[in-house]
């Protein structure tokens, strides 16, 4: 069946009185008390949100094909006594931040101890609401969108007072996830703001022969461990026992003209295996960095594509290098990412052509600063 034949508004109105038959965010609870929200939209794309783990994405599939790696025993409930790595679910999205992204550290001035990648993944969502409706503002006929919205908070007395709104948007029949995360500073002082979308991909999307395609103005190996692989950053290989992870930072290129939204410049990256892939798009106006995590280790075969307003270097280093961003009192920032399934030869060729044009004509993202790293053209 084609979209026009069975997902058109007129056809649905004639055959059903409940849109949940075709598109839904469905809340349930595990025996351990952890909440799940299962999502579907008649496109073949299904995924599960974790309201008690930052409203992040856990399992995700397309037509039954898994897109991400899952850790044993996940989804783990939040536990402030356990370390970040013990609680790592894998899953399609594990958000890092909001004041620290990087290895464990002790603050240079306050002595505060920070775990790897911050506290976002331990935050519990509240005020969860869904809303959906038909729209026709494209001039191409009716389309149906469904949103799920939630609120989260990260706060400490005499420190950060962050309120977060996270919205996921699905369009009926379209294998795409839109993610908008708005962070507002409710404190009376500027606060450090580090946010990184840790998108985790697994087998078979990531496997021998997979390629990462980016439009970039340079690639920077994180350390001596990554330097030997810098000429091969784009290619993924067979699972290897004891493989040492490698991390590369990309300077994204953006569309040469501003997006319709004010202060919006977009970049894209494609993770592809033959004629199947996942396309990442994000606003570089406030996410000028793209981190690539290669971890093709046997049994732990999970790799990351990670847009963010920072690199995973930690708050101390970001402050010393003047890369650390701050959010002023009363101010807010919205970080937007879109994930789209690419399937078939025609769709793949079109997407690769778009990325080639972006790489040729795009402008390097502003506010990107990695002068202290070695650039690889």
N, C-alpha and C positions, 0 to 999 in steps of 0.2 A: 504493500500500500504506500501511496505517497502522502506527504503532509496535507496537500490540498484535498485529498479524498476523505481522510477521516479525522483530521485535527482542525479543519476549518470551523469557524464559529457556527455557521448555519447547520452543519452536520452534527456538531456536538449538541446544539440546542434541541435538535430533533430526537436525539437518542439518549440523553442523560440530563438529570437535574442536579448533579453533584460533580463539580470539577475535580474532587479528590480522586475520582476514577482515573484521571489522566495526569494530574500534577498535584504534588502534596509535600508538605513537611509534617511528618507524623511522629509525635512524641511518645516514648515508652520509657520504662524504668527497668534496669537489671536487678537481679536479686540482691546485689550488694548496695543498692540505692543509687547507683550512677544512672543519670539520665542519658537517653539517646534520642536523636531526631533523625529519622530516615527520610531521605529525599528521593523523589523520582519525578520525571516530567515527560514521559512518553518519547524519549529520544534514544533510549538505550543506556543513558548515564544514570547511575544510582550512587549515592554516597550517604555516609552517616556522620552527623555532627555530634560533638561532645559538649553539652552545655556546662558540665562540671570541670572541663579542662580547656578553659579559654574560648569556648564556642568554636573550637578548631575542628578540622575534618579528620576523621579516622579512616575507616575503610572506604574505598571508592572503586567502582567497576564500570566498564563500558561493554554492553552486550555480554556480560558475564566474565569479561577479561579483567583481572585485577590490575589496577594502576599503581598501587603502592605496596610497600613492605610493611608488615605488621610484626610487632614484638610479641614474644611469648607472654601469655597471660593478659594482654591488653584487651579492652581499654582499662588502664589502671586508674583508680580513684585518686584524687589529689591528696598528697600527704606532705605536710610542711616539714616532717622529720626525715624524709627520704631525699636523696640527691636527684638532680635533674635526670641523669642517665638511667637511674633505677626506674624512674617514672616515664621514660620515653616510650610513647605508644607506637612510634613509627607513624603511620597514617599520612594522608595526603598533605595535611598542613599542621605544623606545630609552630605557633607564633612565638617569636623570641622578643624579649623586652620586658618592661617598657623603659627602664632606666639603665639596663645593662644587657649587652649581647656579646658573648665571647667566653673565654675560659674562666674558671673560678678565680676570684681575686679578693684582696683586702684593700679597702679604699685608702689611697695615699694620705688623705688628710683626716677623715673621720674614724678610720679603723673599722668601718662596717664591712662585714664579710658577705660576699655575693657569690651565689652558686652559678654554674654555667648557664648562660643564656637567660637569666632573669626569672621573674615570677609569673609571667603572663600565663603560662601553661597550667598554673595552679588556681587561676581565678575561676569563680563560679558565676555563671550567667543568671540574671534575674530579669523580670518583666519581659518574658518571651512572648512575642505576638506575631501572627501571620496575617498577611493581607494580599489579596489578589484581585485583578480586574482585567478587562479587555481594553486594548488601546488601539488607536489608529492615527498616530502622529507621524508616520513614515510615508504615508501616501501609497502603501503597498497592501492595504487590507488589514483586517483585525489581527492582533496578536495578543496572547494572554501572558501576563507576568505575575509571578508569585514571589513575595518577600517573606523572610523570617527575620525579625529584629530582636535584639537582646541588649541588655545593659550589663557592664562589668565595671568593677572598681579596683584600682590598685592604690593603696594609701598607707601611710605611716605617720604617726604623730610627729609634728615638726618637720616633716619631709614632704615627699610628693603626695598630691591629692588628685589623682587622675580618675576621671569618669570616661568610660569607653562605650561607644555605641557600635555594634557590629551588625551589618545587614548583608544577608545572602539573597541574591536574586536569581530566579530561574525563569526562562522563557519556555513556554510550551513547545515541545518538539525540537528544541535546539540543544545540542550536547555542549553546554557552556555553563560555567559558574561565575557569577560576578560577586566580588567581595569588596565591601566598603567598610573600613574601620576608622571611626572618628574618635580622636583622643582630645579631651578638654582638660586644661589645667585649672583646677578649682582652688589652688593654693594662692597665697599672696606673694610668692617668690617665683622667679624663673626656675624651671626644673629640667634636669637632663631628660632627653627623649631619644631612645634608641629603639627602633622597631625593624624587625626583619621577618619576612614571610618565608619560613623554612618549609618549602614544598619538597616532599620526599617521594621519590619514585622508585618502583621496584620491578621485579621480573613479572612478565616478559617484556614490558615496555622498555625497561633497562635490561639489556643483555648483550652478548657479543654481537657487534655490528650496529649497535645504536649510535647515533650521532647527535651532538648538540650544535645547533646553528644559531649564532647570535649576530646582531649588527653591532659591531664594537669599534671603538677608536683605540683599542689596545687591551691586552690581557696581562695580568700581573700575577705571577706565582706568589703564594703566601709566604713560603719559607724554603729552606734548602731541600726539604722532602718533596716539595712540588716542582722545583726547578727542573729535575730530569724529565718530567712529563709535560713540560710546557709546549713542546712542539706537537704533542699528541692530545692536547686538552679536549678536543672535540670528539674523540673516539672512545667508545667503551668496549671492554674486552671480557673474556671469559672469567668466571668466578675463580679467585685465586686464594688459597689458604694464607692467612697472615698478611694480606695486602695492606700496606700502609696508606692511610687516607691521604688524598691530595686535595688542596683547595686553590682555586684560581679566582681572581677578581676581574670582572669585565667592566670596561668603561662604555656604557650603552650609548648608541646613537639614537636620536629621537626623530620623529617626523619633522620635516623641514618647516611646516606651518603649524601654528597653534591649533589645538583641538577646539571644538565648539565651546567647551567649558573654559572659563577664565583660569589662567595660570596652569594650563594643562599641556604637557608634552608627553607623548607616549612612545615607548619602545616595545620590541617584541623579541622573543626567543622561542625556538622550536626544538623539542626533543623528539627525534623520529627514529623509528625502526622500520625500514623499507617504506611502505606507503601507509603507515599508521603512526600517529604522533599526538603530542600534547603541545598546544601553543600557549605561551605565557605572554600576556600584555600587561603593562603597568605604567602608572604615571610617574615619569622621571622628575617632574617638577619638585617633588619632595621624596623621591626614591631614586637617587642618582647612581646607586651601586647595584651590581648584580654579582652575587657570590655563587660559585659553582663548587659543589662538594662531590668529589669522586671517591666512592667507597665500594669497590667491586670485590669485597671480601667474601669468601665462601660462607654461605649460610647467613651472613649479615649483609647481603647484597642490596644496599640502599644508597641512593645518590640524591643530591639536592640541587635545586635551581631556586635561588633565593634573592628576590628583589628586596631592597630596604633603603632606609635613610642612613645606613651605616654599614660597616663591615664587621664581622665577628672578632673584634680585637679587644673588647672590654672597655669599661668606662675610663679607667685610669689612662690607658694609652690614647684613647680618643680625645681625652682632655689635653694631654701633653702635646698631641699633634694638631690641636685646634680643629679636629674633625667632629668633636662632640657638639651635637645640636641641643638647643634649649627651647622650651615652650614657655612663652611669657604668661603671666597671670591673666586668667580669663580667656586666653587664646585657645584655639582648637585647630587641629590638622586632620584631614581626611586622606587616608591611604587607600588607593584603589588598585585592585588586580582583577584580571579576567583570565580564566582557563577555558580553552576550547579544544575539543577533540577534532583531530584532522584525520580523515579516513578516505582512502581511495587515491588512485593515481592522479586524477584531475585536481582534486582538492590539494594534494601534496604539491603538485607542480605550481599551482597558483600561489600557495603559501610560500614556497621557496623563492618564487619570483618577487613576491612582495618584500621578503627579507633582503633579497639582493638589491632591490631598489632602495630600501632603507639604508643598507650598508653603503651604497654608492652616494646617495644624496642627503642622508640624514646628518644632523649636526650633533657633535658630542654633547652628552648631557652636561648641563651646568651644575655647579656646586660639587663636582667630583674632584677629590683631592687625594692622590696617592703618590706624591712626589718622593716619598721615602721608600717606595718599592721600585723594583726593576721592571720596566715596561717591555713587553714582547709584542712586536708588530705582527 
